[in-house]
Amino acid sequence: MKAQSYRVEGTFQMDGKWRPYNKLVSAPNEAQARERIYTLLGSKHRLKRREIRVAKVEAQVEGE
C-alpha cells in the first residue's frame, strides 16, 4: 500500500490552554494519519491522547 500525504488540523492542551496545530504527515490511510499525530505530538510535547484533539484530516493532492 502506497503512503499518501495528509494534512491534519486540531488543538492540543499545554499549560492549561488549547493551542492549534497544523501538520503534514505521510500515512497509508486517515486512521493511520491520526495515529501518527498522537505519536508525534505525544512524544514531542509529552501529551496524553486526551490532551490532543483532531479536528480535520484531509488527503493532500500532489503539487499542493
CHARMM-style PDB file with segment names, atoms N, HN, CA, C and O in Angstrom:
ATOM      1  N   MET     1       0.845  -1.187   0.000  1.00  0.00      PROA
ATOM      2  CA  MET     1       0.000   0.000   0.000  1.00  0.00      PROA
ATOM      3  C   MET     1       0.889   1.250   0.000  1.00  0.00      PROA
ATOM      4  O   MET     1       1.834   1.350   0.783  1.00  0.00      PROA
ATOM      5  N   LYS     2       0.581   2.178  -0.869  1.00  0.00      PROA
ATOM      6  HN  LYS     2      -0.186   2.097  -1.505  1.00  0.00      PROA
ATOM      7  CA  LYS     2       1.375   3.389  -1.013  1.00  0.00      PROA
ATOM      8  C   LYS     2       0.968   4.448   0.023  1.00  0.00      PROA
ATOM      9  O   LYS     2      -0.216   4.682   0.260  1.00  0.00      PROA
ATOM     10  N   ALA     3       1.973   5.074   0.625  1.00  0.00      PROA
ATOM     11  HN  ALA     3       2.935   4.883   0.432  1.00  0.00      PROA
ATOM     12  CA  ALA     3       1.699   6.134   1.605  1.00  0.00      PROA
ATOM     13  C   ALA     3       1.252   7.399   0.880  1.00  0.00      PROA
ATOM     14  O   ALA     3       1.710   7.703  -0.221  1.00  0.00      PROA
ATOM     15  N   GLN     4       0.362   8.113   1.515  1.00  0.00      PROA
ATOM     16  HN  GLN     4      -0.011   7.867   2.410  1.00  0.00      PROA
ATOM     17  CA  GLN     4      -0.189   9.340   0.971  1.00  0.00      PROA
ATOM     18  C   GLN     4       0.050  10.448   1.997  1.00  0.00      PROA
ATOM     19  O   GLN     4       0.225  10.160   3.181  1.00  0.00      PROA
ATOM     20  N   SER     5       0.061  11.680   1.570  1.00  0.00      PROA
ATOM     21  HN  SER     5      -0.081  11.914   0.608  1.00  0.00      PROA
ATOM     22  CA  SER     5       0.221  12.801   2.496  1.00  0.00      PROA
ATOM     23  C   SER     5      -1.139  13.273   2.983  1.00  0.00      PROA
ATOM     24  O   SER     5      -2.091  13.379   2.210  1.00  0.00      PROA
ATOM     25  N   TYR     6      -1.213  13.554   4.279  1.00  0.00      PROA
ATOM     26  HN  TYR     6      -0.439  13.468   4.907  1.00  0.00      PROA
ATOM     27  CA  TYR     6      -2.444  14.053   4.897  1.00  0.00      PROA
ATOM     28  C   TYR     6      -2.133  15.305   5.696  1.00  0.00      PROA
ATOM     29  O   TYR     6      -1.128  15.368   6.404  1.00  0.00      PROA
ATOM     30  N   ARG     7      -2.998  16.297   5.579  1.00  0.00      PROA
ATOM     31  HN  ARG     7      -3.814  16.245   5.004  1.00  0.00      PROA
ATOM     32  CA  ARG     7      -2.902  17.493   6.413  1.00  0.00      PROA
ATOM     33  C   ARG     7      -3.871  17.304   7.570  1.00  0.00      PROA
ATOM     34  O   ARG     7      -5.068  17.091   7.375  1.00  0.00      PROA
ATOM     35  N   VAL     8      -3.322  17.388   8.790  1.00  0.00      PROA
ATOM     36  HN  VAL     8      -2.349  17.561   8.949  1.00  0.00      PROA
ATOM     37  CA  VAL     8      -4.118  17.157   9.997  1.00  0.00      PROA
ATOM     38  C   VAL     8      -4.133  18.446  10.805  1.00  0.00      PROA
ATOM     39  O   VAL     8      -3.085  19.027  11.086  1.00  0.00      PROA
ATOM     40  N   GLU     9      -5.337  18.889  11.178  1.00  0.00      PROA
ATOM     41  HN  GLU     9      -6.189  18.416  10.950  1.00  0.00      PROA
ATOM     42  CA  GLU     9      -5.511  20.114  11.955  1.00  0.00      PROA
ATOM     43  C   GLU     9      -6.262  19.796  13.235  1.00  0.00      PROA
ATOM     44  O   GLU     9      -7.079  18.877  13.281  1.00  0.00      PROA
ATOM     45  N   GLY    10      -5.975  20.568  14.273  1.00  0.00      PROA
ATOM     46  HN  GLY    10      -5.311  21.315  14.236  1.00  0.00      PROA
ATOM     47  CA  GLY    10      -6.664  20.390  15.542  1.00  0.00      PROA
ATOM     48  C   GLY    10      -6.035  21.247  16.622  1.00  0.00      PROA
ATOM     49  O   GLY    10      -5.393  22.258  16.340  1.00  0.00      PROA
ATOM     50  N   THR    11      -6.231  20.824  17.874  1.00  0.00      PROA
ATOM     51  HN  THR    11      -6.753  20.002  18.103  1.00  0.00      PROA
ATOM     52  CA  THR    11      -5.684  21.549  19.016  1.00  0.00      PROA
ATOM     53  C   THR    11      -5.082  20.556  20.005  1.00  0.00      PROA
ATOM     54  O   THR    11      -5.443  19.379  20.030  1.00  0.00      PROA
ATOM     55  N   PHE    12      -4.156  21.060  20.820  1.00  0.00      PROA
ATOM     56  HN  PHE    12      -3.863  22.016  20.800  1.00  0.00      PROA
ATOM     57  CA  PHE    12      -3.636  20.263  21.916  1.00  0.00      PROA
ATOM     58  C   PHE    12      -3.525  21.141  23.150  1.00  0.00      PROA
ATOM     59  O   PHE    12      -3.353  22.355  23.046  1.00  0.00      PROA
ATOM     60  N   GLN    13      -3.624  20.523  24.312  1.00  0.00      PROA
ATOM     61  HN  GLN    13      -3.764  19.536  24.397  1.00  0.00      PROA
ATOM     62  CA  GLN    13      -3.633  21.263  25.565  1.00  0.00      PROA
ATOM     63  C   GLN    13      -2.218  21.298  26.149  1.00  0.00      PROA
ATOM     64  O   GLN    13      -1.584  20.265  26.360  1.00  0.00      PROA
ATOM     65  N   MET    14      -1.745  22.529  26.402  1.00  0.00      PROA
ATOM     66  HN  MET    14      -2.260  23.368  26.230  1.00  0.00      PROA
ATOM     67  CA  MET    14      -0.440  22.709  27.021  1.00  0.00      PROA
ATOM     68  C   MET    14      -0.535  23.890  27.980  1.00  0.00      PROA
ATOM     69  O   MET    14      -1.015  24.961  27.609  1.00  0.00      PROA
ATOM     70  N   ASP    15      -0.086  23.694  29.186  1.00  0.00      PROA
ATOM     71  HN  ASP    15       0.303  22.823  29.487  1.00  0.00      PROA
ATOM     72  CA  ASP    15      -0.134  24.734  30.215  1.00  0.00      PROA
ATOM     73  C   ASP    15      -1.552  25.241  30.452  1.00  0.00      PROA
ATOM     74  O   ASP    15      -1.752  26.427  30.713  1.00  0.00      PROA
ATOM     75  N   GLY    16      -2.530  24.354  30.363  1.00  0.00      PROA
ATOM     76  HN  GLY    16      -2.368  23.390  30.151  1.00  0.00      PROA
ATOM     77  CA  GLY    16      -3.921  24.714  30.630  1.00  0.00      PROA
ATOM     78  C   GLY    16      -4.626  25.439  29.499  1.00  0.00      PROA
ATOM     79  O   GLY    16      -5.783  25.833  29.649  1.00  0.00      PROA
ATOM     80  N   LYS    17      -3.948  25.626  28.362  1.00  0.00      PROA
ATOM     81  HN  LYS    17      -3.008  25.307  28.240  1.00  0.00      PROA
ATOM     82  CA  LYS    17      -4.552  26.309  27.211  1.00  0.00      PROA
ATOM     83  C   LYS    17      -4.557  25.373  26.012  1.00  0.00      PROA
ATOM     84  O   LYS    17      -3.642  24.568  25.838  1.00  0.00      PROA
ATOM     85  N   TRP    18      -5.598  25.485  25.183  1.00  0.00      PROA
ATOM     86  HN  TRP    18      -6.341  26.139  25.325  1.00  0.00      PROA
ATOM     87  CA  TRP    18      -5.678  24.704  23.954  1.00  0.00      PROA
ATOM     88  C   TRP    18      -4.988  25.482  22.848  1.00  0.00      PROA
ATOM     89  O   TRP    18      -5.370  26.611  22.542  1.00  0.00      PROA
ATOM     90  N   ARG    19      -3.967  24.876  22.248  1.00  0.00      PROA
ATOM     91  HN  ARG    19      -3.657  23.958  22.497  1.00  0.00      PROA
ATOM     92  CA  ARG    19      -3.179  25.526  21.201  1.00  0.00      PROA
ATOM     93  C   ARG    19      -3.405  24.818  19.868  1.00  0.00      PROA
ATOM     94  O   ARG    19      -3.481  23.590  19.828  1.00  0.00      PROA
ATOM     95  N   PRO    20      -3.513  25.574  18.783  1.00  0.00      PROA
ATOM     96  CA  PRO    20      -3.766  24.955  17.475  1.00  0.00      PROA
ATOM     97  C   PRO    20      -2.498  24.329  16.884  1.00  0.00      PROA
ATOM     98  O   PRO    20      -1.383  24.746  17.196  1.00  0.00      PROA
ATOM     99  N   TYR    21      -2.688  23.334  16.036  1.00  0.00      PROA
ATOM    100  HN  TYR    21      -3.594  22.995  15.782  1.00  0.00      PROA
ATOM    101  CA  TYR    21      -1.593  22.763  15.265  1.00  0.00      PROA
ATOM    102  C   TYR    21      -2.093  22.442  13.863  1.00  0.00      PROA
ATOM    103  O   TYR    21      -3.293  22.303  13.626  1.00  0.00      PROA
ATOM    104  N   ASN    22      -1.148  22.330  12.949  1.00  0.00      PROA
ATOM    105  HN  ASN    22      -0.173  22.443  13.142  1.00  0.00      PROA
ATOM    106  CA  ASN    22      -1.422  22.033  11.554  1.00  0.00      PROA
ATOM    107  C   ASN    22      -0.208  21.257  11.047  1.00  0.00      PROA
ATOM    108  O   ASN    22       0.858  21.841  10.858  1.00  0.00      PROA
ATOM    109  N   LYS    23      -0.353  19.965  10.828  1.00  0.00      PROA
ATOM    110  HN  LYS    23      -1.219  19.490  10.981  1.00  0.00      PROA
ATOM    111  CA  LYS    23       0.777  19.109  10.459  1.00  0.00      PROA
ATOM    112  C   LYS    23       0.499  18.363   9.163  1.00  0.00      PROA
ATOM    113  O   LYS    23      -0.646  18.037   8.850  1.00  0.00      PROA
ATOM    114  N   LEU    24       1.557  18.102   8.423  1.00  0.00      PROA
ATOM    115  HN  LEU    24       2.487  18.367   8.677  1.00  0.00      PROA
ATOM    116  CA  LEU    24       1.502  17.285   7.225  1.00  0.00      PROA
ATOM    117  C   LEU    24       2.217  15.974   7.547  1.00  0.00      PROA
ATOM    118  O   LEU    24       3.399  15.982   7.891  1.00  0.00      PROA
ATOM    119  N   VAL    25       1.506  14.847   7.438  1.00  0.00      PROA
ATOM    120  HN  VAL    25       0.546  14.841   7.159  1.00  0.00      PROA
ATOM    121  CA  VAL    25       2.090  13.541   7.746  1.00  0.00      PROA
ATOM    122  C   VAL    25       1.892  12.587   6.576  1.00  0.00      PROA
ATOM    123  O   VAL    25       0.972  12.745   5.774  1.00  0.00      PROA
ATOM    124  N   SER    26       2.767  11.600   6.496  1.00  0.00      PROA
ATOM    125  HN  SER    26       3.514  11.471   7.148  1.00  0.00      PROA
ATOM    126  CA  SER    26       2.673  10.568   5.474  1.00  0.00      PROA
ATOM    127  C   SER    26       2.110   9.307   6.121  1.00  0.00      PROA
ATOM    128  O   SER    26       2.637   8.837   7.129  1.00  0.00      PROA
ATOM    129  N   ALA    27       1.042   8.759   5.544  1.00  0.00      PROA
ATOM    130  HN  ALA    27       0.614   9.141   4.725  1.00  0.00      PROA
ATOM    131  CA  ALA    27       0.388   7.570   6.094  1.00  0.00      PROA
ATOM    132  C   ALA    27      -0.403   6.864   4.993  1.00  0.00      PROA
ATOM    133  O   ALA    27      -0.767   7.487   3.996  1.00  0.00      PROA
ATOM    134  N   PRO    28      -0.671   5.563   5.169  1.00  0.00      PROA
ATOM    135  CA  PRO    28      -1.434   4.843   4.144  1.00  0.00      PROA
ATOM    136  C   PRO    28      -2.926   5.161   4.135  1.00  0.00      PROA
ATOM    137  O   PRO    28      -3.587   4.968   3.114  1.00  0.00      PROA
ATOM    138  N   ASN    29      -3.478   5.654   5.276  1.00  0.00      PROA
ATOM    139  HN  ASN    29      -2.940   5.811   6.105  1.00  0.00      PROA
ATOM    140  CA  ASN    29      -4.897   6.000   5.321  1.00  0.00      PROA
ATOM    141  C   ASN    29      -5.148   7.038   6.436  1.00  0.00      PROA
ATOM    142  O   ASN    29      -4.237   7.378   7.191  1.00  0.00      PROA
ATOM    143  N   GLU    30      -6.385   7.528   6.525  1.00  0.00      PROA
ATOM    144  HN  GLU    30      -7.125   7.251   5.912  1.00  0.00      PROA
ATOM    145  CA  GLU    30      -6.716   8.581   7.504  1.00  0.00      PROA
ATOM    146  C   GLU    30      -6.544   8.124   8.944  1.00  0.00      PROA
ATOM    147  O   GLU    30      -6.082   8.895   9.786  1.00  0.00      PROA
ATOM    148  N   ALA    31      -6.905   6.894   9.235  1.00  0.00      PROA
ATOM    149  HN  ALA    31      -7.280   6.268   8.551  1.00  0.00      PROA
ATOM    150  CA  ALA    31      -6.779   6.384  10.604  1.00  0.00      PROA
ATOM    151  C   ALA    31      -5.319   6.361  11.045  1.00  0.00      PROA
ATOM    152  O   ALA    31      -5.005   6.707  12.183  1.00  0.00      PROA
ATOM    153  N   GLN    32      -4.438   5.956  10.150  1.00  0.00      PROA
ATOM    154  HN  GLN    32      -4.693   5.674   9.225  1.00  0.00      PROA
ATOM    155  CA  GLN    32      -3.018   5.938  10.478  1.00  0.00      PROA
ATOM    156  C   GLN    32      -2.451   7.356  10.584  1.00  0.00      PROA
ATOM    157  O   GLN    32      -1.520   7.591  11.354  1.00  0.00      PROA
ATOM    158  N   ALA    33      -2.997   8.289   9.826  1.00  0.00      PROA
ATOM    159  HN  ALA    33      -3.754   8.098   9.201  1.00  0.00      PROA
ATOM    160  CA  ALA    33      -2.570   9.686   9.932  1.00  0.00      PROA
ATOM    161  C   ALA    33      -2.902  10.229  11.318  1.00  0.00      PROA
ATOM    162  O   ALA    33      -2.093  10.938  11.916  1.00  0.00      PROA
ATOM    163  N   ARG    34      -4.092   9.901  11.835  1.00  0.00      PROA
ATOM    164  HN  ARG    34      -4.750   9.325  11.350  1.00  0.00      PROA
ATOM    165  CA  ARG    34      -4.473  10.302  13.198  1.00  0.00      PROA
ATOM    166  C   ARG    34      -3.508   9.702  14.224  1.00  0.00      PROA
ATOM    167  O   ARG    34      -3.064  10.387  15.145  1.00  0.00      PROA
ATOM    168  N   GLU    35      -3.191   8.425  14.056  1.00  0.00      PROA
ATOM    169  HN  GLU    35      -3.552   7.868  13.308  1.00  0.00      PROA
ATOM    170  CA  GLU    35      -2.275   7.755  14.984  1.00  0.00      PROA
ATOM    171  C   GLU    35      -0.892   8.400  14.963  1.00  0.00      PROA
ATOM    172  O   GLU    35      -0.250   8.535  16.005  1.00  0.00      PROA
ATOM    173  N   ARG    36      -0.439   8.794  13.782  1.00  0.00      PROA
ATOM    174  HN  ARG    36      -0.961   8.683  12.936  1.00  0.00      PROA
ATOM    175  CA  ARG    36       0.868   9.454  13.681  1.00  0.00      PROA
ATOM    176  C   ARG    36       0.866  10.787  14.429  1.00  0.00      PROA
ATOM    177  O   ARG    36       1.865  11.149  15.051  1.00  0.00      PROA
ATOM    178  N   ILE    37      -0.246  11.517  14.375  1.00  0.00      PROA
ATOM    179  HN  ILE    37      -1.058  11.224  13.870  1.00  0.00      PROA
ATOM    180  CA  ILE    37      -0.351  12.785  15.096  1.00  0.00      PROA
ATOM    181  C   ILE    37      -0.268  12.543  16.597  1.00  0.00      PROA
ATOM    182  O   ILE    37       0.455  13.249  17.301  1.00  0.00      PROA
ATOM    183  N   TYR    38      -1.005  11.547  17.093  1.00  0.00      PROA
ATOM    184  HN  TYR    38      -1.592  10.973  16.521  1.00  0.00      PROA
ATOM    185  CA  TYR    38      -0.933  11.219  18.519  1.00  0.00      PROA
ATOM    186  C   TYR    38       0.507  10.871  18.914  1.00  0.00      PROA
ATOM    187  O   TYR    38       0.987  11.286  19.969  1.00  0.00      PROA
ATOM    188  N   THR    39       1.178  10.116  18.068  1.00  0.00      PROA
ATOM    189  HN  THR    39       0.789   9.779  17.211  1.00  0.00      PROA
ATOM    190  CA  THR    39       2.555   9.708  18.346  1.00  0.00      PROA
ATOM    191  C   THR    39       3.510  10.901  18.320  1.00  0.00      PROA
ATOM    192  O   THR    39       4.315  11.076  19.235  1.00  0.00      PROA
ATOM    193  N   LEU    40       3.418  11.713  17.280  1.00  0.00      PROA
ATOM    194  HN  LEU    40       2.764  11.571  16.537  1.00  0.00      PROA
ATOM    195  CA  LEU    40       4.337  12.855  17.136  1.00  0.00      PROA
ATOM    196  C   LEU    40       4.154  13.893  18.239  1.00  0.00      PROA
ATOM    197  O   LEU    40       5.119  14.294  18.891  1.00  0.00      PROA
ATOM    198  N   LEU    41       2.911  14.326  18.443  1.00  0.00      PROA
ATOM    199  HN  LEU    41       2.128  14.001  17.914  1.00  0.00      PROA
ATOM    200  CA  LEU    41       2.662  15.353  19.463  1.00  0.00      PROA
ATOM    201  C   LEU    41       2.886  14.809  20.872  1.00  0.00      PROA
ATOM    202  O   LEU    41       3.386  15.514  21.749  1.00  0.00      PROA
ATOM    203  N   GLY    42       2.513  13.556  21.075  1.00  0.00      PROA
ATOM    204  HN  GLY    42       2.107  12.984  20.363  1.00  0.00      PROA
ATOM    205  CA  GLY    42       2.701  12.950  22.392  1.00  0.00      PROA
ATOM    206  C   GLY    42       4.162  12.852  22.773  1.00  0.00      PROA
ATOM    207  O   GLY    42       4.519  13.133  23.917  1.00  0.00      PROA
ATOM    208  N   SER    43       5.010  12.462  21.847  1.00  0.00      PROA
ATOM    209  HN  SER    43       4.720  12.233  20.917  1.00  0.00      PROA
ATOM    210  CA  SER    43       6.429  12.320  22.162  1.00  0.00      PROA
ATOM    211  C   SER    43       7.145  13.671  22.235  1.00  0.00      PROA
ATOM    212  O   SER    43       8.027  13.866  23.071  1.00  0.00      PROA
ATOM    213  N   LYS    44       6.767  14.586  21.369  1.00  0.00      PROA
ATOM    214  HN  LYS    44       6.050  14.427  20.690  1.00  0.00      PROA
ATOM    215  CA  LYS    44       7.442  15.891  21.357  1.00  0.00      PROA
ATOM    216  C   LYS    44       7.063  16.762  22.553  1.00  0.00      PROA
ATOM    217  O   LYS    44       7.922  17.422  23.137  1.00  0.00      PROA
ATOM    218  N   HSD    45       5.779  16.766  22.919  1.00  0.00      PROA
ATOM    219  HN  HSD    45       5.081  16.229  22.444  1.00  0.00      PROA
ATOM    220  CA  HSD    45       5.291  17.656  23.976  1.00  0.00      PROA
ATOM    221  C   HSD    45       4.869  16.916  25.252  1.00  0.00      PROA
ATOM    222  O   HSD    45       4.360  17.527  26.191  1.00  0.00      PROA
ATOM    223  N   ARG    46       5.088  15.584  25.276  1.00  0.00      PROA
ATOM    224  HN  ARG    46       5.501  15.087  24.513  1.00  0.00      PROA
ATOM    225  CA  ARG    46       4.718  14.774  26.455  1.00  0.00      PROA
ATOM    226  C   ARG    46       3.229  14.885  26.780  1.00  0.00      PROA
ATOM    227  O   ARG    46       2.847  15.143  27.922  1.00  0.00      PROA
ATOM    228  N   LEU    47       2.394  14.686  25.755  1.00  0.00      PROA
ATOM    229  HN  LEU    47       2.704  14.477  24.827  1.00  0.00      PROA
ATOM    230  CA  LEU    47       0.944  14.800  25.908  1.00  0.00      PROA
ATOM    231  C   LEU    47       0.296  13.422  25.911  1.00  0.00      PROA
ATOM    232  O   LEU    47       0.804  12.479  25.304  1.00  0.00      PROA
ATOM    233  N   LYS    48      -0.809  13.324  26.588  1.00  0.00      PROA
ATOM    234  HN  LYS    48      -1.222  14.090  27.080  1.00  0.00      PROA
ATOM    235  CA  LYS    48      -1.635  12.126  26.551  1.00  0.00      PROA
ATOM    236  C   LYS    48      -2.642  12.285  25.406  1.00  0.00      PROA
ATOM    237  O   LYS    48      -2.873  13.399  24.934  1.00  0.00      PROA
ATOM    238  N   ARG    49      -3.235  11.186  24.964  1.00  0.00      PROA
ATOM    239  HN  ARG    49      -3.047  10.282  25.348  1.00  0.00      PROA
ATOM    240  CA  ARG    49      -4.205  11.237  23.863  1.00  0.00      PROA
ATOM    241  C   ARG    49      -5.390  12.144  24.186  1.00  0.00      PROA
ATOM    242  O   ARG    49      -5.909  12.822  23.299  1.00  0.00      PROA
ATOM    243  N   ARG    50      -5.814  12.161  25.424  1.00  0.00      PROA
ATOM    244  HN  ARG    50      -5.393  11.609  26.144  1.00  0.00      PROA
ATOM    245  CA  ARG    50      -6.967  13.004  25.789  1.00  0.00      PROA
ATOM    246  C   ARG    50      -6.635  14.495  25.711  1.00  0.00      PROA
ATOM    247  O   ARG    50      -7.540  15.329  25.740  1.00  0.00      PROA
ATOM    248  N   GLU    51      -5.355  14.838  25.612  1.00  0.00      PROA
ATOM    249  HN  GLU    51      -4.620  14.161  25.588  1.00  0.00      PROA
ATOM    250  CA  GLU    51      -4.931  16.231  25.506  1.00  0.00      PROA
ATOM    251  C   GLU    51      -4.729  16.671  24.055  1.00  0.00      PROA
ATOM    252  O   GLU    51      -4.310  17.800  23.797  1.00  0.00      PROA
ATOM    253  N   ILE    52      -5.026  15.781  23.116  1.00  0.00      PROA
ATOM    254  HN  ILE    52      -5.367  14.864  23.325  1.00  0.00      PROA
ATOM    255  CA  ILE    52      -4.869  16.072  21.691  1.00  0.00      PROA
ATOM    256  C   ILE    52      -6.224  15.894  21.014  1.00  0.00      PROA
ATOM    257  O   ILE    52      -6.853  14.843  21.140  1.00  0.00      PROA
ATOM    258  N   ARG    53      -6.667  16.915  20.300  1.00  0.00      PROA
ATOM    259  HN  ARG    53      -6.156  17.768  20.197  1.00  0.00      PROA
ATOM    260  CA  ARG    53      -7.924  16.849  19.543  1.00  0.00      PROA
ATOM    261  C   ARG    53      -7.619  16.988  18.058  1.00  0.00      PROA
ATOM    262  O   ARG    53      -6.897  17.896  17.646  1.00  0.00      PROA
ATOM    263  N   VAL    54      -8.168  16.090  17.267  1.00  0.00      PROA
ATOM    264  HN  VAL    54      -8.755  15.352  17.602  1.00  0.00      PROA
ATOM    265  CA  VAL    54      -8.018  16.145  15.821  1.00  0.00      PROA
ATOM    266  C   VAL    54      -9.330  16.682  15.253  1.00  0.00      PROA
ATOM    267  O   VAL    54     -10.379  16.058  15.412  1.00  0.00      PROA
ATOM    268  N   ALA    55      -9.273  17.827  14.600  1.00  0.00      PROA
ATOM    269  HN  ALA    55      -8.421  18.334  14.471  1.00  0.00      PROA
ATOM    270  CA  ALA    55     -10.475  18.445  14.047  1.00  0.00      PROA
ATOM    271  C   ALA    55     -10.720  18.023  12.599  1.00  0.00      PROA
ATOM    272  O   ALA    55     -11.864  17.818  12.191  1.00  0.00      PROA
ATOM    273  N   LYS    56      -9.635  17.893  11.822  1.00  0.00      PROA
ATOM    274  HN  LYS    56      -8.707  18.059  12.153  1.00  0.00      PROA
ATOM    275  CA  LYS    56      -9.805  17.626  10.385  1.00  0.00      PROA
ATOM    276  C   LYS    56      -8.606  16.857   9.851  1.00  0.00      PROA
ATOM    277  O   LYS    56      -7.464  17.150  10.203  1.00  0.00      PROA
ATOM    278  N   VAL    57      -8.872  15.871   8.998  1.00  0.00      PROA
ATOM    279  HN  VAL    57      -9.800  15.633   8.712  1.00  0.00      PROA
ATOM    280  CA  VAL    57      -7.835  15.126   8.296  1.00  0.00      PROA
ATOM    281  C   VAL    57      -8.184  15.171   6.814  1.00  0.00      PROA
ATOM    282  O   VAL    57      -9.243  14.698   6.402  1.00  0.00      PROA
ATOM    283  N   GLU    58      -7.283  15.746   6.013  1.00  0.00      PROA
ATOM    284  HN  GLU    58      -6.423  16.130   6.348  1.00  0.00      PROA
ATOM    285  CA  GLU    58      -7.527  15.876   4.571  1.00  0.00      PROA
ATOM    286  C   GLU    58      -6.390  15.256   3.790  1.00  0.00      PROA
ATOM    287  O   GLU    58      -5.222  15.471   4.114  1.00  0.00      PROA
ATOM    288  N   ALA    59      -6.719  14.486   2.760  1.00  0.00      PROA
ATOM    289  HN  ALA    59      -7.667  14.311   2.496  1.00  0.00      PROA
ATOM    290  CA  ALA    59      -5.693  13.941   1.863  1.00  0.00      PROA
ATOM    291  C   ALA    59      -5.166  15.080   1.006  1.00  0.00      PROA
ATOM    292  O   ALA    59      -5.936  15.887   0.486  1.00  0.00      PROA
ATOM    293  N   GLN    60      -3.853  15.138   0.863  1.00  0.00      PROA
ATOM    294  HN  GLN    60      -3.227  14.482   1.286  1.00  0.00      PROA
ATOM    295  CA  GLN    60      -3.222  16.167   0.043  1.00  0.00      PROA
ATOM    296  C   GLN    60      -2.992  15.632  -1.359  1.00  0.00      PROA
ATOM    297  O   GLN    60      -2.549  14.497  -1.535  1.00  0.00      PROA
ATOM    298  N   VAL    61      -3.286  16.435  -2.334  1.00  0.00      PROA
ATOM    299  HN  VAL    61      -3.646  17.357  -2.191  1.00  0.00      PROA
ATOM    300  CA  VAL    61      -3.057  16.083  -3.739  1.00  0.00      PROA
ATOM    301  C   VAL    61      -1.635  16.492  -4.095  1.00  0.00      PROA
ATOM    302  O   VAL    61      -1.136  17.510  -3.615  1.00  0.00      PROA
ATOM    303  N   GLU    62      -0.982  15.691  -4.943  1.00  0.00      PROA
ATOM    304  HN  GLU    62      -1.387  14.864  -5.333  1.00  0.00      PROA
ATOM    305  CA  GLU    62       0.377  16.014  -5.373  1.00  0.00      PROA
ATOM    306  C   GLU    62       0.439  17.435  -5.921  1.00  0.00      PROA
ATOM    307  O   GLU    62      -0.416  17.837  -6.711  1.00  0.00      PROA
ATOM    308  N   GLY    63       1.440  18.187  -5.507  1.00  0.00      PROA
ATOM    309  HN  GLY    63       2.135  17.861  -4.865  1.00  0.00      PROA
ATOM    310  CA  GLY    63       1.624  19.537  -6.006  1.00  0.00      PROA
ATOM    311  C   GLY    63       1.028  20.616  -5.121  1.00  0.00      PROA
ATOM    312  O   GLY    63       1.173  21.795  -5.441  1.00  0.00      PROA
ATOM    313  N   GLU    64       0.374  20.276  -4.037  1.00  0.00      PROA
ATOM    314  HN  GLU    64       0.257  19.318  -3.778  1.00  0.00      PROA
ATOM    315  CA  GLU    64      -0.220  21.297  -3.148  1.00  0.00      PROA
ATOM    316  C   GLU    64       0.795  21.722  -2.120  1.00  0.00      PROA
ATOM    317  OT1 GLU    64       0.502  22.570  -1.276  1.00  0.00      PROA
TER     318      GLU     64
END
